[in-house]
């Protein structure tokens, strides 16, 4: 899906100024966790995790299920929240600037057989494909690599809970 209508409406008011948005990302793993679903982005040509912007009032888990279905044709089940982070500012080719509060979810296909027929279901991706976790393409977006690492760490020790960013700096930053 192109720029959501509410973002376009905001852009008419604020121009290219920084826009703070809620985002969601999916680490979609197959049933045994050995393969991951990635999309090759139309805007950069890089492979990346499936992600998107929440619609106003949309629950994050509902939003990521919608985004994965819209972008890949795969219906997923959300298993866990793996990380809550703030992205770096993004400057798009048209000059628009955005920054995202990103919630990264672990997801699995609702129907494993149907998921094998994933396809680029919208114009955001040039193609989508399943990859073994140890065969991620070289042209993998750096931001996706960080999210994937955090998610895999979470999956090794889920009792720790999601990654919330900042590490030891949280208290220091909060006191400023």
C-alpha positions as CSV (number, residue, x, y, z in Angstrom):
1,X,0.0,0.0,0.0
2,X,1.3,3.5,-0.8
3,X,1.4,6.3,1.8
4,X,-1.7,6.0,4.0
5,X,-4.2,8.7,3.5
6,X,-3.9,10.1,7.0
7,X,-0.1,10.5,6.5
8,X,-0.7,12.2,3.2
9,X,-3.1,14.6,4.9
10,X,-0.5,15.3,7.6
11,X,2.1,15.9,5.0
12,X,0.0,18.6,3.4
13,X,0.1,20.5,6.7
14,X,3.7,19.8,7.8
15,X,5.5,19.4,4.5
16,X,8.7,17.3,4.9
17,X,9.1,18.0,8.6
18,X,9.8,15.0,10.9
19,X,6.8,12.9,11.5
20,X,6.6,10.5,14.4
21,X,4.7,7.3,13.5
22,X,3.8,3.9,15.1
23,X,5.3,1.1,13.1
24,X,5.2,-2.7,13.3
25,X,7.7,-5.4,12.1
26,X,7.2,-9.1,11.6
27,X,9.8,-11.8,12.0
28,X,7.8,-14.5,10.1
29,X,9.3,-17.9,10.8
30,X,8.1,-21.2,9.4
31,X,6.7,-23.9,11.6
32,X,10.1,-25.3,12.7
33,X,11.8,-21.9,12.9
34,X,14.4,-22.7,10.3
35,X,13.2,-20.3,7.6
36,X,12.2,-16.7,7.5
37,X,9.9,-14.8,5.1
38,X,11.5,-11.6,3.6
39,X,10.5,-9.0,1.1
40,X,12.7,-7.2,-1.4
41,X,11.7,-3.6,-1.0
42,X,10.7,-1.7,-4.1
43,X,12.2,1.6,-2.8
44,X,15.7,0.3,-1.9
45,X,16.0,-3.1,-3.6
46,X,17.2,-4.6,-0.3
47,X,15.7,-7.6,1.4
48,X,14.0,-6.7,4.6
49,X,11.6,-7.9,7.3
50,X,7.9,-7.2,6.6
51,X,6.9,-4.0,8.2
52,X,4.5,-1.1,8.0
53,X,2.6,1.8,9.7
54,X,-0.3,1.3,12.0
55,X,-3.6,2.9,11.0
56,X,-5.1,5.3,13.5
57,X,-6.7,3.3,16.4
58,X,-5.4,0.0,15.1
59,X,-4.1,-2.5,17.6
60,X,-0.4,-3.4,16.9
61,X,-0.9,-7.2,16.6
62,X,-3.8,-6.6,14.2
63,X,-1.7,-4.2,12.2
64,X,1.2,-6.6,11.7
65,X,-1.2,-9.4,10.6
66,X,-2.7,-6.9,8.1
67,X,0.7,-5.7,6.9
68,X,2.1,-9.3,6.3
69,X,-1.1,-10.3,4.5
70,X,-1.1,-7.1,2.3
71,X,2.6,-7.4,1.4
72,X,3.0,-11.2,1.1
73,X,-0.4,-12.8,0.8
74,X,0.5,-14.9,3.9
75,X,-1.9,-15.0,6.9
76,X,0.0,-15.1,10.1
77,X,-0.5,-15.7,13.8
78,X,1.3,-13.4,16.2
79,X,3.2,-15.4,18.8
80,X,5.1,-12.8,20.8
81,X,6.2,-9.2,21.1
82,X,10.0,-9.4,20.7
83,X,11.2,-5.8,20.8
84,X,10.1,-2.2,21.2
85,X,12.5,0.3,19.7
86,X,12.8,3.7,18.2
87,X,14.3,3.8,14.7
88,X,16.7,6.3,13.4
89,X,15.2,9.1,11.4
90,X,14.5,8.2,7.8
91,X,14.7,10.7,4.9
92,X,12.8,9.5,1.9
93,X,13.8,10.4,-1.7
94,X,11.0,13.1,-1.8
95,X,12.5,14.7,1.3
96,X,9.9,13.5,3.8
97,X,11.4,12.7,7.2
98,X,9.9,10.1,9.6
99,X,10.9,8.3,12.7
100,X,9.1,5.2,14.1
101,X,8.3,3.7,17.4
102,X,8.6,0.1,16.2
103,X,7.0,-3.0,17.7
104,X,8.6,-6.2,16.4
105,X,6.6,-9.4,16.6
106,X,7.4,-13.1,16.2
107,X,4.8,-14.5,13.8
108,X,4.1,-17.9,12.2
109,X,2.0,-18.7,9.2
110,X,-1.6,-19.6,10.0
111,X,-1.4,-22.3,7.2
112,X,2.1,-23.6,6.6
113,X,1.3,-25.1,3.2
114,X,-0.4,-21.9,1.9
115,X,2.5,-19.8,3.2
116,X,4.9,-21.6,0.8
117,X,3.1,-19.7,-2.0
118,X,4.0,-16.2,-0.7
119,X,4.1,-13.5,-3.3
120,X,4.6,-9.8,-3.6
121,X,1.0,-8.8,-3.0
122,X,1.4,-5.1,-3.3
123,X,3.8,-2.5,-4.8
124,X,6.0,-2.2,-1.7
125,X,7.9,-5.4,-2.5
126,X,9.6,-6.5,-5.8
127,X,9.4,-10.1,-4.5
128,X,9.1,-12.1,-1.4
129,X,10.8,-15.4,-0.5
130,X,11.6,-17.8,2.3
131,X,15.2,-18.1,3.3
132,X,17.1,-20.4,5.7
133,X,18.2,-18.3,8.7
134,X,21.8,-19.1,7.8
135,X,21.3,-18.0,4.2
136,X,20.0,-14.5,4.6
137,X,20.8,-12.5,1.4
138,X,23.8,-10.2,1.4
139,X,21.5,-7.3,0.4
140,X,19.7,-7.5,3.8
141,X,18.7,-4.1,5.2
142,X,20.8,-3.1,8.2
143,X,17.7,-2.1,10.2
144,X,16.2,-5.5,9.6
145,X,19.4,-7.3,10.6
146,X,19.3,-5.5,14.0
147,X,15.6,-6.4,14.5
148,X,16.2,-10.0,13.5
149,X,19.2,-10.3,16.0
150,X,17.1,-8.9,18.8
151,X,14.2,-11.2,18.0
152,X,16.4,-14.3,17.9
153,X,17.9,-13.3,21.2
154,X,14.4,-12.9,22.6
155,X,13.5,-16.4,21.4
156,X,16.5,-17.9,23.1
157,X,15.3,-16.5,26.5
158,X,11.7,-15.4,26.2
159,X,11.3,-15.2,30.0
160,X,13.5,-12.1,29.9
161,X,10.7,-10.4,28.0
162,X,10.9,-8.1,24.9
163,X,13.9,-6.0,24.2
164,X,13.1,-2.4,25.1
165,X,16.1,-0.5,23.8
166,X,18.6,1.6,25.6
167,X,20.2,-1.1,27.7
168,X,22.2,0.5,30.6
169,X,21.5,3.9,29.2
170,X,17.7,3.9,30.0
171,X,18.0,5.3,33.5
172,X,20.7,7.8,32.4
173,X,18.5,9.1,29.5
174,X,15.4,9.3,31.6
175,X,17.1,11.5,34.2
176,X,18.2,14.2,31.7
